[in-house]
Amino acid sequence: MNRRTILKEAGLALAGSTLLPFVSFAKSTVDISSKKANQQVPAPGKRKLGASLEVSSVGLGVQNMTRTYQTTIPTRKEMLNIIHTAFDNGVTFFDAAEAYGPHEVERILGEGVASFRDKIVIATKFGWNIDQETGRMVGGTNSRPEHIRKVVEGMLKRLRTDRIDLLYQHRVDQNVPIEDVAGEIKNLIHEGKVLHYGLSEPGLQTVRRAHSVHPITAIQNEYSLLWRGPENTILPLCEELEIGFVCWSPLGVGFLSGAIDPSTRFAQGDIRGMESRFSPENLQKNLALVDLIKKWAEQKQATPAQISLAWLMAKKPWIVPIPGSTQMAHMLENTASCNIKFTAEELATFTQQLDSIEIVGERLPAGILRLSGLESPEKK
């Protein structure tokens, strides 16, 4: 099931989906496409999320391994090969969710990492109302404690593991106080079935309330050169509470890799066709950002995607991007981005130039935006 179906089944009067980071697919300014599948790139370093969770500086989002934005279906064999090769190249952080598929992406990841499970960090997410027997989207969100427990049992089987390293609530449930959600996660942590707790696209007060029940290890939000909204609110909060930050869609659904130009139009079912930032009139204006990134890529002998990811990692030592990829060359390209470094002066200059570019249009359709930044109901 793709995100379009997820949102439809969740009760939104929308098509398309944007709960997943996107795969970089542009032609690189550095010839990486000729690399053999087993060729190694310099391994990414390590970063710490929260107090103790160590992960590779660049993770791998596996959400599109059942269906890409272009609506194509990747081959399972190649997706497993990409997962294996990512690990061989130092990636130890893999991100999934029960809603991706639903369930099927977790099965792919579980199969892919089985031989090195104890050497990696698996992150996944709960929160949608999904029938645990059939995988059918029932509609809306569901973070009731009894449902969370049932979801986790299914996740453990699909992922072929005895614990989930990092478990996020995918979206805040407007019907369940966050204290009840965090309390159940705390119970699962005490039982050893979950090791760390996270939130995705939460409201600020919800973060504080959850953190008071059990320490939050990571917040996962959209963040990239194309969408810098977290800088105003959530990043300062993460710094205050010592919470790690994981960036979904760090390549701006392919835009920052240079894959989109003024003539680009999107196929039916491609969420980008519903995002006003990619409308024909706004796209032309927003391409000034890509031009800037390409200039820096040439200057630093890197690709636009690598510059985009390196900038995120240069912002804070506790920020970790998780670009998705269904193509080997792009995974290797993304993984190598941790070797692109900005000096303090370069970072200041680049950021100053970024600030002069206005991005026009919304990052998501209105109905989906309403699911971000929600506050949990008060506990009575």
For each residue, the residues with C-beta under 8 A, 3 or more apart:
1: 5 6 9 66 67 99 101 102 135 137
2: 5 6 17 66 67 71 269
3: 6 7 16 17 18 19 20 271
4: 7 8 15 16 17 269 271
5: 1 2 8 9 17 137
6: 1 2 3 9 10 17 19 99 102 128 137
7: 3 4 10 12 14 15 16 17 367 368
8: 4 5 12 14 15 137
9: 1 5 6 136 137 138 139
10: 6 7 128 129 137 139 140 141
11: 139 140
12: 7 8 367 368
13: 367
14: 7 8 274 365 367 368
15: 4 7 8 269 274
16: 3 4 7 269 270 271 273 274 365
17: 2 3 4 5 6 7 20 271 368
18: 3 249 253 271 275 364 365 368
19: 3 6 97 99 170 368
20: 3 17 61 63 64 100 248 249 324
21: 61 63 95 247 248 249 250 251 322 323 324
22: 64 69 249 251 252 253 254 324
23: 64 68 69 254 323 324 325 326 327 330
24: 251 254 256 257 259 305 323 325 330 333 334
25: 254 257 259 327 330
26: 254 257 258 259 303 304 305
27: 33 258
28: 31 32 33 303 305 329 333
29: 294 297 298 302 303 304
30: 301 302 303 306 333
31: 28 34
32: 28 35 303 329 330 332 333 336
33: 27 28 329
34: 31
35: 32 39 41 328 329 332
36: 39
37: 81 85 328
38: 85 88
39: 35 36 332
40: 43 88 89
41: 35 89 332 335 336
42: 90 336 338 339
43: 40 56 89 90
44: 56 57 58 89 90 91 335 338
45: 56 57 338
46: 54 55 56 57 92
47: 54 55 56 57 244 313 317 318 319 320
48: 51 52 53 54 55 244 317 318
49: 53 54 55 166 196 217 218 243 244 246 318 320
50: 53 196 215 216 217 218 242 243 244
51: 48 215 217 242
52: 48
53: 48 49 50 121 165 166 195 196 217 218 244
54: 46 47 48 49 121
55: 46 47 48 49 59 92 93 121 320
56: 43 44 45 46 47 59 90 91 92 93 320
57: 44 45 46 47 313 320 338
58: 44 91 93 309 313 320 321 322 323 334 335 337 338
59: 55 56 91 93 94 95 123 246 320 321 322 323
60: 82 83 86 91 93 94 95 322 323 324 325 331
61: 20 21 64 95 248 322 323 324 325
62: 65 79 83 94 95 96 100 105 108 109 112 324
63: 20 21 95 96 97 100 105 324
64: 20 22 23 61 67 68 69 74 324 325 326
65: 62 74 79 82 105 108 109 326
66: 1 2 73 74 100 101 104 105 108
67: 1 2 64 71 72 73 74
68: 23 64 71 72 73 74 326
69: 22 23 64 253 254 270 271 272
70: 267 270
71: 2 67 68 267 269 270
72: 67 68
73: 66 67 68
74: 64 65 66 67 68 78 79 326
75: 78 79
76: 79 80 108
77: 80 81
78: 74 75 81 82 326 328
79: 62 65 74 75 76 82 83 108 112 326
80: 76 77 83 84 108 111 112
81: 37 77 78 84 85 328
82: 60 65 78 79 85 86 325 326 327 328 331
83: 60 62 79 80 86 87 94 108 109 112 113
84: 80 81 87 88 112
85: 37 38 81 82 88 89 328 331 332
86: 60 82 83 89 91 94 331 335
87: 83 84 90 91 92 113 116 119 120
88: 38 40 84 85
89: 40 41 43 44 85 86 332 335
90: 42 43 44 56 87 335
91: 44 56 58 59 60 86 87 94 120 335
92: 46 55 56 87 119 120 121
93: 55 56 58 59 60 120 121 123 320 322
94: 59 60 62 83 86 91 109 113 120 121 122 123
95: 21 59 60 61 62 63 123 124 220 246 248 322
96: 62 63 100 105 106 109 122 123 124 125 159
97: 19 63 100 105 106 124 125 126 168 170
98: 101 102 103 106 124 125 126 128 130 151 154 155
99: 1 6 19 102 125 127 128 130 137 170
100: 20 62 63 66 96 97 104 105 106
101: 1 66 98 104 105 106 107 135
102: 1 6 98 99 128 130 135 136 137
103: 98 106 107 130 135 154 158
104: 66 100 101 107 108 135
105: 62 63 65 66 96 97 100 101 108 109
106: 96 97 98 100 101 103 109 110 124 155 158 159
107: 101 103 104 110 111 158
108: 62 65 66 76 79 80 83 104 105 111 112
109: 62 65 83 94 96 105 106 112 113 122 159
110: 106 107 113 114 158 159 160 161
111: 80 107 108 114 160
112: 62 79 80 83 84 108 109
113: 83 87 94 109 110 116 117 120 122
114: 110 111 117 160
115:
116: 87 113 119 120
117: 113 114 120 122 160 161
118:
119: 87 92 116
120: 87 91 92 93 94 113 116 117 165
121: 53 54 55 92 93 94 165 166
122: 94 96 109 113 117 159 161 164 165 166
123: 59 93 94 95 96 164 165 166 167 168 198 218 220 246
124: 95 96 97 98 106 155 159 164 166 167 168
125: 96 97 98 99 167 168 169 170 200 220
126: 97 98 143 148 151 152 155 167 168 169 170
127: 99 141 142 143 168 169 170 171 173 200
128: 6 10 98 99 102 137 140 141 142 170 171
129: 10 137 138 139 140 141 142 147
130: 98 99 102 103 135 136 137 138 142 151
131: 134 135 136 137 138
132: 135 150 151 154
133:
134: 131
135: 1 101 102 103 104 130 131 132
136: 9 102 130 131
137: 1 5 6 8 9 10 99 102 128 129 130 131
138: 9 129 130 131 142
139: 9 10 11 129
140: 10 11 128 129
141: 10 127 128 129 170 171 172 173 174 175
142: 127 128 129 130 138 147 173
143: 126 127 147 148 169 173 176 180 181
144: 147 148 173 176 180
145: 148 149 176 180 181 183 184
146: 149 150
147: 129 142 143 144 150 151
148: 126 143 144 145 151 152 181 184 185 188
149: 145 146 152 153 184 188
150: 132 146 147 153 154
151: 98 126 130 132 147 148 154 155
152: 126 148 149 155 156 164 167 188 193 194
153: 149 150 156 157
154: 98 103 132 150 151 157 158
155: 98 106 124 126 151 152 158 159 164
156: 152 153 159 161 162 163 164 193
157: 153 154 160
158: 103 106 107 110 154 155
159: 96 106 109 110 122 124 155 156 164
160: 110 111 114 117 157
161: 110 117 122 156 164
162: 156 192 193
163: 156 192 193 194 195
164: 122 123 124 152 155 156 159 161 167 193 194 195
165: 53 120 121 122 123 195 196
166: 49 53 121 122 123 124 195 196 197 198 217 218
167: 123 124 125 126 152 164 185 188 194 196 197 198
168: 97 123 124 125 126 127 197 198 199 200 218 220
169: 125 126 127 143 172 173 181 198 199 200 202
170: 19 97 99 125 126 127 128 141 200
171: 127 128 141 200 201 371 372 374
172: 141 169 178 199 201 202 203 206 374 375 376
173: 127 141 142 143 144 169 176 181 376
174: 141 374 376 377
175: 141 377
176: 143 144 145 173 180 181 376 377
177: 180 181 376 377 378 379 380
178: 172 181 182 206 209 210 213 376 379
179: 182 183 209 210 213 379
180: 143 144 145 176 177 183 184 379
181: 143 145 148 169 173 176 177 178 184 185 210 376
182: 178 179 185 186 197 209 210 213 214
183: 145 179 180 186 187 213 214
184: 145 148 149 180 181 187 188
185: 148 167 181 182 188 189 194 197 214
186: 182 183 189 190 197 213 214
187: 183 184 190 191
188: 148 149 152 167 184 185 191 193 194
189: 185 186 192 193 194 195 196 197 214
190: 186 187
191: 187 188 194
192: 162 163 189 195
193: 152 156 162 163 164 188 189
194: 152 163 164 167 185 188 189 191 197
195: 53 163 164 165 166 189 192
196: 49 50 53 165 166 167 189 217 218
197: 166 167 168 182 185 186 189 194 210 214 215 216 217
198: 123 166 167 168 169 216 217 218 219 220 246
199: 168 169 172 202 206 207 210 216 219 220
200: 125 127 168 169 170 171 219 220 221 248
201: 171 172 220 221 222 371 372 373 374
202: 169 172 199 206 207 210 219 373 374
203: 172 206 207 373 374 375 376
204: 207 208 233 234 237 373 375
205: 208 209 375
206: 172 178 199 202 203 209 210 374 375 376
207: 199 202 203 204 210 211 216 219 234 237 241 243
208: 204 205 211 212 237 241
209: 178 179 182 205 206 212 213 376
210: 178 179 181 182 197 199 202 206 207 213 214 216 376
211: 207 208 214 215 216 241 243
212: 208 209
213: 178 179 182 183 186 209 210
214: 182 183 185 186 189 197 210 211
215: 50 51 197 211
216: 50 197 198 199 207 210 211 219 241 243
217: 49 50 51 53 166 196 197 198 243 244
218: 49 50 53 123 166 168 196 198 243 244 245 246
219: 198 199 200 202 207 216 234 238 243 244 245 246
220: 95 123 125 168 198 199 200 201 245 246 247 248 322
221: 200 201 230 234 245 246 247 248 372
222: 201 227 229 230 247 248 249 363
223: 227 228 229 230 245 247 248 249 250 312 319
224: 227 228 247 249 250 251 252 256 308 312
225: 228 252 256 289 293 308 311 354
226: 252 255 256 277 286 289 359 363
227: 222 223 224 249 252 359 363
228: 223 224 225 231 354
229: 222 223 232 233 363
230: 221 222 223 233 234 235 245
231: 228 235
232: 229 235 236
233: 204 229 230 236 237
234: 204 207 219 221 230 237 238 245
235: 230 231 232 238 239 245 315 316
236: 232 233 239 240
237: 204 207 208 233 234 240 241 243
238: 219 234 235 241 242 243 244 245 318
239: 235 236 242 316 318
240: 236 237
241: 207 208 211 216 237 238
242: 50 51 238 239
243: 49 50 207 211 216 217 218 219 237 238 318
244: 47 48 49 50 53 217 218 219 238 318 319 320
245: 218 219 220 221 223 230 234 235 238 316 318 319 320
246: 49 59 95 123 198 218 219 220 221 319 320 321 322
247: 21 220 221 222 223 224 250 312 319 320 321 322
248: 20 21 61 95 200 220 221 222 223 322
249: 18 20 21 22 222 223 224 227 252 253
250: 21 223 224 247 256 308 309 312 321 322 323
251: 21 22 24 224 254 255 256 257 305 308 309 323 334
252: 22 224 225 226 227 249 255 256 308
253: 18 22 69 249 271 272 275
254: 22 23 24 25 26 69 251 257 259 260 272
255: 226 251 252 259 260 278 286 290
256: 24 224 225 226 250 251 252 289 290 293 304 305 308
257: 24 25 26 251 254 303 304 305 308
258: 26 27 290 293 294 304 305
259: 24 25 26 254 255 264
260: 254 255 264 272 278 283 287 290
261: 264 287
262: 280 283 284 287
263:
264: 259 260 261 278 283
265: 273 280
266: 270 272 273 278
267: 70 71 270 273
268: 273
269: 2 4 15 16 71
270: 16 69 70 71 266 267 273
271: 3 4 16 17 18 69 253 274 275 365
272: 69 253 254 260 266 275 278
273: 16 265 266 267 268 270 278
274: 14 15 16 271 365
275: 18 253 271 272 278 279 361 362 363 364 365
276: 279 282 361 362
277: 226 282 283 286 359 360 361 362 363
278: 255 260 264 266 272 273 275 282 283 286 361
279: 275 276 282 283 361
280: 262 265 283 284
281: 284 285
282: 276 277 278 279 285 286 360 361
283: 260 262 264 277 278 279 280 286 287
284: 262 280 281 287
285: 281 282 288 358 360
286: 226 255 277 278 282 283 289 290 359 360 361
287: 260 261 262 283 284 290 291
288: 285 291 292 357
289: 225 226 256 286 292 293 354 357 359
290: 255 256 258 260 286 287 293 294 304
291: 287 288 294 295
292: 288 289 295 296 353 354 357
293: 225 256 258 289 290 296 297 304 307 308
294: 29 258 290 291 297 298 304
295: 291 292 298 299
296: 292 293 299 300 302 307 350
297: 29 293 294 300 301 302 303 304 306 307
298: 29 294 295 301
299: 295 296
300: 296 297 307 340
301: 30 297 298
302: 29 30 296 297 306 307 310 337 340
303: 26 28 29 30 32 257 297 306 307 333
304: 26 29 256 257 258 290 293 294 297 307 308
305: 24 26 28 251 256 257 258 308 309 323 330 333 334 337
306: 30 297 302 303 309 310 333 334 336 337 340
307: 293 296 297 300 302 303 304 310 311 337 340
308: 224 225 250 251 252 256 257 293 304 305 311 312 337
309: 58 250 251 305 306 312 313 321 323 334 337 338 340
310: 302 306 307 313 314 337 338 340 341 342
311: 225 307 308 314 315 342 347 350
312: 223 224 247 250 308 309 315 319 321
313: 47 57 58 309 310 319 320 321 337 338
314: 310 311 341 342 347
315: 235 311 312 319
316: 235 239 245 319
317: 47 48
318: 47 48 49 238 239 243 244 245
319: 47 223 244 245 246 247 312 313 315 316
320: 47 49 55 56 57 58 59 93 244 245 246 247 313
321: 58 59 246 247 250 309 312 313
322: 21 58 59 60 61 93 95 220 246 247 248 250
323: 21 23 24 58 59 60 61 250 251 305 309 334
324: 20 21 22 23 60 61 62 63 64
325: 23 24 60 61 64 82 328 330 331 334
326: 23 64 65 68 74 78 79 82
327: 23 25 82 330 331
328: 35 37 78 81 82 85 325 331 332
329: 28 32 33 35 332 333
330: 23 24 25 32 305 325 327 333 334
331: 60 82 85 86 325 327 328 334 335
332: 32 35 39 41 85 89 328 329 335 336
333: 24 28 30 32 303 305 306 329 330 336 337
334: 24 58 251 305 306 309 323 325 330 331 337
335: 41 44 58 86 89 90 91 331 332 338
336: 32 41 42 306 332 333 339 340
337: 58 302 305 306 307 308 309 310 313 333 334 340
338: 42 44 45 57 58 309 310 313 335
339: 42 336
340: 300 302 306 307 309 310 336 337
341: 310 314
342: 310 311 314 346 347 350
343: 346 347
344: 347 348
345: 348 349
346: 342 343 349 350
347: 311 314 342 343 344 350 351
348: 344 345 351 352
349: 345 346 352 353
350: 296 311 342 346 347 353 354
351: 347 348 354 355
352: 348 349 355 356
353: 292 349 350 356 357
354: 225 228 289 292 350 351 357
355: 351 352
356: 352 353
357: 288 289 292 353 354
358: 285
359: 226 227 277 286 289
360: 277 282 285 286
361: 275 276 277 278 279 282 286
362: 275 276 277 365 366 369
363: 222 226 227 229 275 277 369
364: 18 275 368 369 372
365: 14 16 18 271 274 275 362 368 369
366: 362 369 370
367: 7 12 13 14 370 371
368: 7 12 14 17 18 19 364 365 371 372
369: 362 363 364 365 366 372
370: 366 367 374
371: 171 201 367 368 374
372: 171 201 221 364 368 369
373: 201 202 203 204
374: 171 172 174 201 202 203 206 370 371
375: 172 203 204 205 206
376: 172 173 174 176 177 178 181 203 206 209 210
377: 174 175 176 177
378: 177
379: 177 178 179 180
380: 177
